Amino acid sequence: MFGIPSIGKLLILGLVIAGVYLFFKAAGRREQSRGNGTKRNGGHTPSQNQGNQDDNGSLDMVQCPACKAYIPAKSKCSCGGNG
């Protein structure tokens, strides 16, 4: 019943596996490009971000002297310290 598969069946199986892989790879890229604006910035548009932002979206961070947490350079810490 389960003999050695023919070359044609192996090629079809390889094409199906490659097609599924490429489909999920493209779907992941599409989801990543859709979510770039909202997920990475925490729901803010680029004009709403505080601090100095680089081209790649990173912010300058400073350490709060009171609680030692890292926060964006031009924002205040939630602990009430002068961050």
GUZA-533617 format. One record per residue: x, y, z of N, C-alpha, C in turn; residue number from 1. Coordinates in Angstrom, 1 decimal. Example, Ala and Ser with C-alpha at 12.3 -4.5 7.8 and 13.67 -1.06 7.14 Angstrom:
2
<node><n_east>13.2</n_east><n_north>-5.7</n_north><n_up>7.8</n_up><ca_east>12.3</ca_east><ca_north>-4.5</ca_north><ca_up>7.8</ca_up><c_east>13.2</c_east><c_north>-3.3</c_north><c_up>7.8</c_up><k>1</k></node>
<node><n_east>12.8</n_east><n_north>-2.2</n_north><n_up>7.1</n_up><ca_east>13.7</ca_east><ca_north>-1.1</ca_north><ca_up>7.1</ca_up><c_east>12.9</c_east><c_north>0.0</c_north><c_up>7.9</c_up><k>2</k></node>
//
This chain:
83
<node><n_east>0.8</n_east><n_north>-1.2</n_north><n_up>0.0</n_up><ca_east>0.0</ca_east><ca_north>0.0</ca_north><ca_up>0.0</ca_up><c_east>0.9</c_east><c_north>1.3</c_north><c_up>0.0</c_up><k>1</k></node>
<node><n_east>1.9</n_east><n_north>1.3</n_north><n_up>0.9</n_up><ca_east>2.7</ca_east><ca_north>2.5</ca_north><ca_up>1.0</ca_up><c_east>4.1</c_east><c_north>2.2</c_north><c_up>0.4</c_up><k>2</k></node>
<node><n_east>4.2</n_east><n_north>2.2</n_north><n_up>-0.9</n_up><ca_east>5.4</ca_east><ca_north>1.9</ca_north><ca_up>-1.6</ca_up><c_east>6.2</c_east><c_north>3.2</c_north><c_up>-1.8</c_up><k>3</k></node>
<node><n_east>7.3</n_east><n_north>3.1</n_north><n_up>-2.6</n_up><ca_east>8.1</ca_east><ca_north>4.2</ca_north><ca_up>-2.9</ca_up><c_east>7.3</c_east><c_north>5.1</c_north><c_up>-3.8</c_up><k>4</k></node>
<node><n_east>7.2</n_east><n_north>6.4</n_north><n_up>-3.4</n_up><ca_east>6.4</ca_east><ca_north>7.3</ca_north><ca_up>-4.3</ca_up><c_east>7.2</c_east><c_north>7.6</c_north><c_up>-5.6</c_up><k>5</k></node>
<node><n_east>6.4</n_east><n_north>7.9</n_north><n_up>-6.6</n_up><ca_east>7.1</ca_east><ca_north>8.2</ca_north><ca_up>-7.9</ca_up><c_east>7.6</c_east><c_north>9.6</c_north><c_up>-7.9</c_up><k>6</k></node>
<node><n_east>8.5</n_east><n_north>9.9</n_north><n_up>-8.9</n_up><ca_east>9.1</ca_east><ca_north>11.2</ca_north><ca_up>-9.0</ca_up><c_east>8.1</c_east><c_north>12.3</c_north><c_up>-9.2</c_up><k>7</k></node>
<node><n_east>7.1</n_east><n_north>12.0</n_north><n_up>-10.0</n_up><ca_east>6.0</ca_east><ca_north>13.0</ca_north><ca_up>-10.2</ca_up><c_east>5.3</c_east><c_north>13.4</c_north><c_up>-8.9</c_up><k>8</k></node>
<node><n_east>5.0</n_east><n_north>12.4</n_north><n_up>-8.1</n_up><ca_east>4.3</ca_east><ca_north>12.7</ca_north><ca_up>-6.8</ca_up><c_east>5.2</c_east><c_north>13.4</c_north><c_up>-5.9</c_up><k>9</k></node>
<node><n_east>6.5</n_east><n_north>13.2</n_north><n_up>-5.9</n_up><ca_east>7.4</ca_east><ca_north>13.9</ca_north><ca_up>-5.0</ca_up><c_east>7.5</c_east><c_north>15.3</c_north><c_up>-5.5</c_up><k>10</k></node>
<node><n_east>7.6</n_east><n_north>15.6</n_north><n_up>-6.8</n_up><ca_east>7.6</ca_east><ca_north>16.9</ca_north><ca_up>-7.3</ca_up><c_east>6.4</c_east><c_north>17.7</c_north><c_up>-7.0</c_up><k>11</k></node>
<node><n_east>5.2</n_east><n_north>17.1</n_north><n_up>-7.1</n_up><ca_east>4.0</ca_east><ca_north>17.8</ca_north><ca_up>-6.7</ca_up><c_east>3.9</c_east><c_north>18.1</c_north><c_up>-5.2</c_up><k>12</k></node>
<node><n_east>4.4</n_east><n_north>17.2</n_north><n_up>-4.4</n_up><ca_east>4.4</ca_east><ca_north>17.4</ca_north><ca_up>-2.9</ca_up><c_east>5.4</c_east><c_north>18.6</c_north><c_up>-2.6</c_up><k>13</k></node>
<node><n_east>6.5</n_east><n_north>18.6</n_north><n_up>-3.3</n_up><ca_east>7.5</ca_east><ca_north>19.7</ca_north><ca_up>-3.1</ca_up><c_east>6.9</c_east><c_north>21.1</c_north><c_up>-3.5</c_up><k>14</k></node>
<node><n_east>6.2</n_east><n_north>21.1</n_north><n_up>-4.6</n_up><ca_east>5.5</ca_east><ca_north>22.3</ca_north><ca_up>-5.1</ca_up><c_east>4.4</c_east><c_north>22.8</c_north><c_up>-4.1</c_up><k>15</k></node>
<node><n_east>3.7</n_east><n_north>21.8</n_north><n_up>-3.6</n_up><ca_east>2.7</ca_east><ca_north>22.2</ca_north><ca_up>-2.6</ca_up><c_east>3.3</c_east><c_north>22.8</c_north><c_up>-1.3</c_up><k>16</k></node>
<node><n_east>4.3</n_east><n_north>22.1</n_north><n_up>-0.8</n_up><ca_east>5.0</ca_east><ca_north>22.6</ca_north><ca_up>0.4</ca_up><c_east>5.6</c_east><c_north>24.0</c_north><c_up>0.1</c_up><k>17</k></node>
<node><n_east>6.3</n_east><n_north>24.2</n_north><n_up>-1.1</n_up><ca_east>6.8</ca_east><ca_north>25.5</ca_north><ca_up>-1.4</ca_up><c_east>5.7</c_east><c_north>26.6</c_north><c_up>-1.5</c_up><k>18</k></node>
<node><n_east>4.6</n_east><n_north>26.2</n_north><n_up>-2.1</n_up><ca_east>3.5</ca_east><ca_north>27.2</ca_north><ca_up>-2.2</ca_up><c_east>2.9</c_east><c_north>27.6</c_north><c_up>-0.9</c_up><k>19</k></node>
<node><n_east>2.8</n_east><n_north>26.6</n_north><n_up>0.1</n_up><ca_east>2.3</ca_east><ca_north>27.0</ca_north><ca_up>1.4</ca_up><c_east>3.3</c_east><c_north>27.9</c_north><c_up>2.1</c_up><k>20</k></node>
<node><n_east>4.6</n_east><n_north>27.5</n_north><n_up>2.0</n_up><ca_east>5.6</ca_east><ca_north>28.3</ca_north><ca_up>2.6</ca_up><c_east>5.6</c_east><c_north>29.8</c_north><c_up>2.1</c_up><k>21</k></node>
<node><n_east>5.5</n_east><n_north>29.9</n_north><n_up>0.8</n_up><ca_east>5.6</ca_east><ca_north>31.3</ca_north><ca_up>0.2</ca_up><c_east>4.3</c_east><c_north>32.1</c_north><c_up>0.6</c_up><k>22</k></node>
<node><n_east>3.2</n_east><n_north>31.4</n_north><n_up>0.7</n_up><ca_east>1.9</ca_east><ca_north>32.0</ca_north><ca_up>1.1</ca_up><c_east>2.0</c_east><c_north>32.6</c_north><c_up>2.5</c_up><k>23</k></node>
<node><n_east>2.5</n_east><n_north>31.8</n_north><n_up>3.4</n_up><ca_east>2.6</ca_east><ca_north>32.3</ca_north><ca_up>4.8</ca_up><c_east>3.7</c_east><c_north>33.4</c_north><c_up>4.9</c_up><k>24</k></node>
<node><n_east>4.7</n_east><n_north>33.3</n_north><n_up>4.2</n_up><ca_east>5.8</ca_east><ca_north>34.3</ca_north><ca_up>4.2</ca_up><c_east>5.2</c_east><c_north>35.6</c_north><c_up>3.7</c_up><k>25</k></node>
<node><n_east>4.5</n_east><n_north>35.6</n_north><n_up>2.6</n_up><ca_east>3.9</ca_east><ca_north>36.8</ca_north><ca_up>2.0</ca_up><c_east>2.8</c_east><c_north>37.4</c_north><c_up>3.0</c_up><k>26</k></node>
<node><n_east>2.0</n_east><n_north>36.5</n_north><n_up>3.6</n_up><ca_east>1.0</ca_east><ca_north>37.0</ca_north><ca_up>4.6</ca_up><c_east>1.7</c_east><c_north>37.6</c_north><c_up>5.8</c_up><k>27</k></node>
<node><n_east>2.8</n_east><n_north>37.1</n_north><n_up>6.2</n_up><ca_east>3.5</ca_east><ca_north>37.7</ca_north><ca_up>7.4</ca_up><c_east>4.1</c_east><c_north>39.1</c_north><c_up>7.0</c_up><k>28</k></node>
<node><n_east>4.6</n_east><n_north>39.2</n_north><n_up>5.8</n_up><ca_east>5.1</ca_east><ca_north>40.5</ca_north><ca_up>5.4</ca_up><c_east>4.0</c_east><c_north>41.5</c_north><c_up>5.3</c_up><k>29</k></node>
<node><n_east>2.9</n_east><n_north>41.1</n_north><n_up>4.7</n_up><ca_east>1.7</ca_east><ca_north>42.0</ca_north><ca_up>4.6</ca_up><c_east>1.2</c_east><c_north>42.5</c_north><c_up>6.0</c_up><k>30</k></node>
<node><n_east>1.1</n_east><n_north>41.6</n_north><n_up>6.9</n_up><ca_east>0.7</ca_east><ca_north>41.9</ca_north><ca_up>8.3</ca_up><c_east>1.7</c_east><c_north>42.8</c_north><c_up>8.9</c_up><k>31</k></node>
<node><n_east>3.0</n_east><n_north>42.6</n_north><n_up>8.7</n_up><ca_east>4.0</ca_east><ca_north>43.5</ca_north><ca_up>9.3</ca_up><c_east>3.9</c_east><c_north>44.9</c_north><c_up>8.7</c_up><k>32</k></node>
<node><n_east>3.7</n_east><n_north>45.0</n_north><n_up>7.4</n_up><ca_east>3.7</ca_east><ca_north>46.3</ca_north><ca_up>6.8</ca_up><c_east>2.4</c_east><c_north>47.1</c_north><c_up>7.2</c_up><k>33</k></node>
<node><n_east>1.3</n_east><n_north>46.4</n_north><n_up>7.5</n_up><ca_east>0.1</ca_east><ca_north>47.0</ca_north><ca_up>8.0</ca_up><c_east>0.2</c_east><c_north>47.5</c_north><c_up>9.4</c_up><k>34</k></node>
<node><n_east>0.9</n_east><n_north>46.8</n_north><n_up>10.2</n_up><ca_east>1.0</ca_east><ca_north>47.1</ca_north><ca_up>11.6</ca_up><c_east>2.1</c_east><c_north>48.0</c_north><c_up>12.0</c_up><k>35</k></node>
<node><n_east>2.9</n_east><n_north>48.5</n_north><n_up>11.0</n_up><ca_east>4.1</ca_east><ca_north>49.3</ca_north><ca_up>11.3</ca_up><c_east>3.7</c_east><c_north>50.6</c_north><c_up>12.0</c_up><k>36</k></node>
<node><n_east>2.7</n_east><n_north>51.3</n_north><n_up>11.6</n_up><ca_east>2.4</ca_east><ca_north>52.6</ca_north><ca_up>12.2</ca_up><c_east>1.8</c_east><c_north>52.5</c_north><c_up>13.6</c_up><k>37</k></node>
<node><n_east>1.0</n_east><n_north>51.5</n_north><n_up>13.9</n_up><ca_east>0.3</ca_east><ca_north>51.4</ca_north><ca_up>15.2</ca_up><c_east>1.0</c_east><c_north>50.6</c_north><c_up>16.2</c_up><k>38</k></node>
<node><n_east>1.5</n_east><n_north>49.4</n_north><n_up>15.8</n_up><ca_east>2.1</ca_east><ca_north>48.5</ca_north><ca_up>16.8</ca_up><c_east>3.4</c_east><c_north>49.0</c_north><c_up>17.4</c_up><k>39</k></node>
<node><n_east>4.3</n_east><n_north>49.5</n_north><n_up>16.5</n_up><ca_east>5.6</ca_east><ca_north>49.9</ca_north><ca_up>16.9</ca_up><c_east>5.6</c_east><c_north>51.2</c_north><c_up>17.7</c_up><k>40</k></node>
<node><n_east>4.7</n_east><n_north>52.1</n_north><n_up>17.4</n_up><ca_east>4.7</ca_east><ca_north>53.4</ca_north><ca_up>18.1</ca_up><c_east>3.7</c_east><c_north>53.4</c_north><c_up>19.3</c_up><k>41</k></node>
<node><n_east>3.1</n_east><n_north>52.3</n_north><n_up>19.6</n_up><ca_east>2.2</ca_east><ca_north>52.2</ca_north><ca_up>20.7</ca_up><c_east>0.9</c_east><c_north>53.0</c_north><c_up>20.4</c_up><k>42</k></node>
<node><n_east>0.4</n_east><n_north>53.0</n_north><n_up>19.2</n_up><ca_east>-0.8</ca_east><ca_north>53.6</ca_north><ca_up>18.8</ca_up><c_east>-0.7</c_east><c_north>55.1</c_north><c_up>18.4</c_up><k>43</k></node>
<node><n_east>0.5</n_east><n_north>55.7</n_north><n_up>18.5</n_up><ca_east>0.6</ca_east><ca_north>57.1</ca_north><ca_up>18.2</ca_up><c_east>1.1</c_east><c_north>57.3</c_north><c_up>16.7</c_up><k>44</k></node>
<node><n_east>0.7</n_east><n_north>58.3</n_north><n_up>16.1</n_up><ca_east>1.2</ca_east><ca_north>58.6</ca_north><ca_up>14.8</ca_up><c_east>2.6</c_east><c_north>59.2</c_north><c_up>15.0</c_up><k>45</k></node>
<node><n_east>3.5</n_east><n_north>59.2</n_north><n_up>14.0</n_up><ca_east>4.8</ca_east><ca_north>59.7</ca_north><ca_up>14.2</ca_up><c_east>4.9</c_east><c_north>61.2</c_north><c_up>14.7</c_up><k>46</k></node>
<node><n_east>3.9</n_east><n_north>62.0</n_north><n_up>14.3</n_up><ca_east>3.9</ca_east><ca_north>63.4</ca_north><ca_up>14.8</ca_up><c_east>3.6</c_east><c_north>63.5</c_north><c_up>16.3</c_up><k>47</k></node>
<node><n_east>3.0</n_east><n_north>62.5</n_north><n_up>16.9</n_up><ca_east>2.6</ca_east><ca_north>62.5</ca_north><ca_up>18.3</ca_up><c_east>3.7</c_east><c_north>62.0</c_north><c_up>19.2</c_up><k>48</k></node>
<node><n_east>4.7</n_east><n_north>61.4</n_north><n_up>18.6</n_up><ca_east>5.8</ca_east><ca_north>60.8</ca_north><ca_up>19.5</ca_up><c_east>6.5</c_east><c_north>61.9</c_north><c_up>20.2</c_up><k>49</k></node>
<node><n_east>7.0</n_east><n_north>61.7</n_north><n_up>21.4</n_up><ca_east>7.8</ca_east><ca_north>62.6</ca_north><ca_up>22.1</ca_up><c_east>9.2</c_east><c_north>62.2</c_north><c_up>22.1</c_up><k>50</k></node>
<node><n_east>10.1</n_east><n_north>63.2</n_north><n_up>22.2</n_up><ca_east>11.6</ca_east><ca_north>62.9</ca_north><ca_up>22.2</ca_up><c_east>12.1</c_east><c_north>63.0</c_north><c_up>20.8</c_up><k>51</k></node>
<node><n_east>13.4</n_east><n_north>62.8</n_north><n_up>20.7</n_up><ca_east>14.1</ca_east><ca_north>62.8</ca_north><ca_up>19.4</ca_up><c_east>14.0</c_east><c_north>61.5</c_north><c_up>18.8</c_up><k>52</k></node>
<node><n_east>13.4</n_east><n_north>61.4</n_north><n_up>17.6</n_up><ca_east>13.2</ca_east><ca_north>60.1</ca_north><ca_up>16.9</ca_up><c_east>14.1</c_east><c_north>60.1</c_north><c_up>15.7</c_up><k>53</k></node>
<node><n_east>14.8</n_east><n_north>58.9</n_north><n_up>15.6</n_up><ca_east>15.7</ca_east><ca_north>58.7</ca_north><ca_up>14.5</ca_up><c_east>14.8</c_east><c_north>58.2</c_north><c_up>13.3</c_up><k>54</k></node>
<node><n_east>15.5</n_east><n_north>58.0</n_north><n_up>12.1</n_up><ca_east>14.8</ca_east><ca_north>57.6</ca_north><ca_up>10.9</ca_up><c_east>14.2</c_east><c_north>56.2</c_north><c_up>11.1</c_up><k>55</k></node>
<node><n_east>14.8</n_east><n_north>55.4</n_north><n_up>11.9</n_up><ca_east>14.3</ca_east><ca_north>54.0</ca_north><ca_up>12.1</ca_up><c_east>13.2</c_east><c_north>53.9</c_north><c_up>13.1</c_up><k>56</k></node>
<node><n_east>12.8</n_east><n_north>55.0</n_north><n_up>13.7</n_up><ca_east>11.7</ca_east><ca_north>55.1</ca_north><ca_up>14.7</ca_up><c_east>12.2</c_east><c_north>54.9</c_north><c_up>16.2</c_up><k>57</k></node>
<node><n_east>13.5</n_east><n_north>54.9</n_north><n_up>16.4</n_up><ca_east>13.9</ca_east><ca_north>54.8</ca_north><ca_up>17.8</ca_up><c_east>13.9</c_east><c_north>56.1</c_north><c_up>18.5</c_up><k>58</k></node>
<node><n_east>13.8</n_east><n_north>56.1</n_north><n_up>19.8</n_up><ca_east>13.7</ca_east><ca_north>57.4</ca_north><ca_up>20.6</ca_up><c_east>14.9</c_east><c_north>57.5</c_north><c_up>21.5</c_up><k>59</k></node>
<node><n_east>15.4</n_east><n_north>58.7</n_north><n_up>21.8</n_up><ca_east>16.4</ca_east><ca_north>58.9</ca_north><ca_up>22.8</ca_up><c_east>15.8</c_east><c_north>58.6</c_north><c_up>24.2</c_up><k>60</k></node>
<node><n_east>16.5</n_east><n_north>57.8</n_north><n_up>25.0</n_up><ca_east>15.9</ca_east><ca_north>57.5</ca_north><ca_up>26.3</ca_up><c_east>16.9</c_east><c_north>58.0</c_north><c_up>27.4</c_up><k>61</k></node>
<node><n_east>16.3</n_east><n_north>58.4</n_north><n_up>28.5</n_up><ca_east>17.1</ca_east><ca_north>58.8</ca_north><ca_up>29.7</ca_up><c_east>16.6</c_east><c_north>58.1</c_north><c_up>30.9</c_up><k>62</k></node>
<node><n_east>17.4</n_east><n_north>58.0</n_north><n_up>31.9</n_up><ca_east>17.0</ca_east><ca_north>57.3</ca_north><ca_up>33.1</ca_up><c_east>16.4</c_east><c_north>58.2</c_north><c_up>34.1</c_up><k>63</k></node>
<node><n_east>15.3</n_east><n_north>57.9</n_north><n_up>34.7</n_up><ca_east>14.7</ca_east><ca_north>58.7</ca_north><ca_up>35.7</ca_up><c_east>15.5</c_east><c_north>58.6</c_north><c_up>37.0</c_up><k>64</k></node>
<node><n_east>15.9</n_east><n_north>59.8</n_north><n_up>37.6</n_up><ca_east>16.7</ca_east><ca_north>59.7</ca_north><ca_up>38.8</ca_up><c_east>16.0</c_east><c_north>59.2</c_north><c_up>40.0</c_up><k>65</k></node>
<node><n_east>14.6</n_east><n_north>59.2</n_north><n_up>40.0</n_up><ca_east>13.9</ca_east><ca_north>58.8</ca_north><ca_up>41.2</ca_up><c_east>13.7</c_east><c_north>57.3</c_north><c_up>41.2</c_up><k>66</k></node>
<node><n_east>13.2</n_east><n_north>56.7</n_north><n_up>40.0</n_up><ca_east>12.8</ca_east><ca_north>55.3</ca_north><ca_up>40.0</ca_up><c_east>13.7</c_east><c_north>54.5</c_north><c_up>39.1</c_up><k>67</k></node>
<node><n_east>14.7</n_east><n_north>55.1</n_north><n_up>38.5</n_up><ca_east>15.7</ca_east><ca_north>54.4</ca_north><ca_up>37.6</ca_up><c_east>15.1</c_east><c_north>53.8</c_north><c_up>36.4</c_up><k>68</k></node>
<node><n_east>13.9</n_east><n_north>54.1</n_north><n_up>36.0</n_up><ca_east>13.3</ca_east><ca_north>53.6</ca_north><ca_up>34.8</ca_up><c_east>13.7</c_east><c_north>54.4</c_north><c_up>33.6</c_up><k>69</k></node>
<node><n_east>13.8</n_east><n_north>53.8</n_north><n_up>32.4</n_up><ca_east>14.2</ca_east><ca_north>54.5</ca_north><ca_up>31.2</ca_up><c_east>12.9</c_east><c_north>55.0</c_north><c_up>30.5</c_up><k>70</k></node>
<node><n_east>12.9</n_east><n_north>56.3</n_north><n_up>30.2</n_up><ca_east>11.7</ca_east><ca_north>57.0</ca_north><ca_up>29.6</ca_up><c_east>12.2</c_east><c_north>57.8</c_north><c_up>28.4</c_up><k>71</k></node>
<node><n_east>11.3</n_east><n_north>58.2</n_north><n_up>27.5</n_up><ca_east>11.8</ca_east><ca_north>59.1</ca_north><ca_up>26.4</ca_up><c_east>12.3</c_east><c_north>60.4</c_north><c_up>26.9</c_up><k>72</k></node>
<node><n_east>13.3</n_east><n_north>61.0</n_north><n_up>26.2</n_up><ca_east>14.0</ca_east><ca_north>62.2</ca_north><ca_up>26.7</ca_up><c_east>13.1</c_east><c_north>63.4</c_north><c_up>27.1</c_up><k>73</k></node>
<node><n_east>12.1</n_east><n_north>63.6</n_north><n_up>26.3</n_up><ca_east>11.3</ca_east><ca_north>64.8</ca_north><ca_up>26.5</ca_up><c_east>10.0</c_east><c_north>64.5</c_north><c_up>27.2</c_up><k>74</k></node>
<node><n_east>9.9</n_east><n_north>63.5</n_north><n_up>28.0</n_up><ca_east>8.6</ca_east><ca_north>63.2</ca_north><ca_up>28.7</ca_up><c_east>8.9</c_east><c_north>63.1</c_north><c_up>30.2</c_up><k>75</k></node>
<node><n_east>7.8</n_east><n_north>63.2</n_north><n_up>30.9</n_up><ca_east>7.9</ca_east><ca_north>63.1</ca_north><ca_up>32.4</ca_up><c_east>7.6</c_east><c_north>61.6</c_north><c_up>32.8</c_up><k>76</k></node>
<node><n_east>8.3</n_east><n_north>61.2</n_north><n_up>33.9</n_up><ca_east>8.1</ca_east><ca_north>59.9</ca_north><ca_up>34.4</ca_up><c_east>6.8</c_east><c_north>59.8</c_north><c_up>35.2</c_up><k>77</k></node>
<node><n_east>6.2</n_east><n_north>58.6</n_north><n_up>35.1</n_up><ca_east>4.9</ca_east><ca_north>58.4</ca_north><ca_up>35.8</ca_up><c_east>5.1</c_east><c_north>58.3</c_north><c_up>37.4</c_up><k>78</k></node>
<node><n_east>6.3</n_east><n_north>58.2</n_north><n_up>37.8</n_up><ca_east>6.5</ca_east><ca_north>58.2</ca_north><ca_up>39.3</ca_up><c_east>6.5</c_east><c_north>59.5</c_north><c_up>39.9</c_up><k>79</k></node>
<node><n_east>6.6</n_east><n_north>60.6</n_north><n_up>39.1</n_up><ca_east>6.5</ca_east><ca_north>62.0</ca_north><ca_up>39.6</ca_up><c_east>7.9</c_east><c_north>62.6</c_north><c_up>39.7</c_up><k>80</k></node>
<node><n_east>9.0</n_east><n_north>61.8</n_north><n_up>39.4</n_up><ca_east>10.3</ca_east><ca_north>62.4</ca_north><ca_up>39.4</ca_up><c_east>10.5</c_east><c_north>63.3</c_north><c_up>38.2</c_up><k>81</k></node>
<node><n_east>11.6</n_east><n_north>64.0</n_north><n_up>38.2</n_up><ca_east>11.9</ca_east><ca_north>65.0</ca_north><ca_up>37.1</ca_up><c_east>12.7</c_east><c_north>64.2</c_north><c_up>36.0</c_up><k>82</k></node>
<node><n_east>12.0</n_east><n_north>63.4</n_north><n_up>35.2</n_up><ca_east>12.7</ca_east><ca_north>62.7</ca_north><ca_up>34.2</ca_up><c_east>13.0</c_east><c_north>63.4</c_north><c_up>32.9</c_up><k>83</k></node>
//
